[in-house]
Amino acid sequence: MDNIRKKDLLWMYRVMKTSRCFEERMEKEYLEGKQPIFNIGSGPVPGEMHLSNGQEPAAAGMIVHLTKNDTVTATHRPHHEAIAKGVDLNKMTAEIYGKKTGLSKGKGGHMHLFDPKVKFSCGGIVGAGIPHAVGAALANKKRNTNWVAVAFIGEGAANTGAFHESLNLAALWKLPFIVVVEDNSWAISVAKENSTSVPFNCTRAKAYDINGYYVKNNDPVEMYKVSKEAVERARNDEGPSIIEIKTDRYLGHFQGDPELYRNKKEVPSLIKKDPISKLRKRLIKANYVTIEELDTVDSLIIKEVNTAYEFAKHSKYPEPAEALEDVFC
Amino acid sequence: MEKTLEKIKKLTGSKAMAQALKQEMDIDDSIFIMGEDIGKYGGIFGSTSGLYDLFGKERVMDTPISETGFIGAAIGAAAEGLRPVVELMFVDFHGVAMDQIYNHMAKIHYMSGGNVKLPIVLLTAVGGGYSDAAQHSQTLYASFGHLPGLKVVAPTFPYDIKGMLIAAIRDNNPVVFMFHKTLQGLGWMDQLDASFGEVPEQAYEVPLNKSKIVKSGEDVTIVGVQMMTVEALKAADILAKKGINAEVVDLRSIKPIDKETILNSVAKTHHLLVVDEDYLSYGITAEISAIVASEGFNYLNAPIGRLAIPDVPIPYSRVLEKNVIPNSEKIVNAVEKLVSV
């Protein structure tokens, strides 16, 4: 953890913990109205739900280097990235509950979160956010800012045409663009080795003559270091990068996924090396913080998450007729 | 605008487009153009001719053959506050980028609850009639008109091309601006009078939601769009000699559609023929027929007539293609049948 500011490490811990706490609560809340018979359209949180438990290091280790002027586009599994980017947690939760107080007044939902105040967006089409980040990077360059744009994707998205078209454009135009590939081993049910011609997507950087980085073991500290270099390069007009991080998906592709494709022993072994617990231990061991101090941080996080859920649950639904608004401006 | 100061020049469709783009780019630095061969070449159909020399490669950007990449990048840049104009060379190529167009460009404003604005103009060339066969001859008006969140326009004459393109660039919504290849006035295609017309030199807007009566008449309403408007006007001349006075409505805007102009015209003529260079099923002819059947049924003295491409891909051989694209002769026949009921 040498050379990393204590402040940054604590920020990363707080963000990862907030995300985990948010997702663990969502895992429970999502089942309301869906038991004993699971119907995806039932309950106060209807529709698909993709939770990011285990994947927090990717978001925290990168976004710690970003400001609100930097753009992030995320995936259908977006909560950890949204929380790290500073998306309003109350409004985000309300959006997931389909409420009028949500980010999009209930028109987007969990897969379509837009918070232009902190330049965050995500979407439900695999790979489609990559060119949007390229466009944001293009705008940054045109306006002579040193702002960067980061596209978070899963490893499955690295096989879409959008990935390759975008990287060629970003490299060709030397844009302040970074793609973070969160390799959680599974594109829904298809394992990486059955979908991808190379073991590491970061090696695809060679094809575009840009930098490629690999972070192993779902390590937030390594993610921090690699991201720092990639972001600095982007800010200094040294071109785009690919960062791939080996991360872990603790839950199904979506809540309700029977996961028949996955060995039942896999997840327990992953949880044993959970990056949040590990970071917590490292922070204490390095004497950056005491257990008591971290407990206080944790209790504040729980409070913040509770507040967001209370806000969402107690907010009003939009009027049905509002469905006809916002098609055009 | 002082009428006496107004300078008017005759321009082709393509020059009207290039002039609109130039004038808007002169006054707004946030506008830039991306597309294939839109730089030095000036656009395969001349839509950006001369702009590269005026504005340079930073604002008139040739792209690789990566429609998903650069149309998606236009979305990202627009969300950041720029005003990109992107060209999809042929509308037929939409398949390779349709996800970006209909899942993102069309929906992000809505999905964000109005918080993200995407002021994008998607230019695209449409139309057949020159033996370019099934993958380079479609108009696909209805495919785009079907999707909520996109304004879709298809002007016919140079005056409207310039005015609607300026309005499209100034609009804060994504606008699909379809220009017909044959109406661009290109030296290497059919030479049509319609592709050369009077255009005021200064900038002006033509609304994106209004059709236009391009010939008034009392006996029958013919609604056309782009080349079908041109053919309808030709047909109207022939019909006039036969004692049938046709009113021709140039649709101009696919979405939103100007119901009022069409219904008012049918209220006057009591007969309607809709002519489309797109496929018959589920298309413009069906949409307009449904509007008139449900909101103007009592105006009608005869069943509505529909002419469009009869649900086949557009064939290559001239004799085959001519058989499937509606023309003035087919319009005359259809109108004669309609008014004889």
Interface residues (C-beta under 8 A of the other chain):
Chain A: T71 T73 G102 L103 S104 K105 G106 K107 G108 H112 F114 D115 P116 K119 S121 G123 I125 A128 I130 P131 H132 A133 V134 G135 A136 A137 L138 A139 N140 K142 A149 G161 A162 E165 S166 N168 L169 L172 E325 D326 V327 F328 C329
Chain B: F32 E58 T63 P64 S66 T68 G69 F70 I71 G72 A73 A74 I75 G76 A77 A78 A79 E80 G81 L82 P84 V96 D99 Q100 N103 H104 I108 H109 Y110 M111 S112 G113 G114 N115 V116 K117 P148 G149 K151 N172 N173
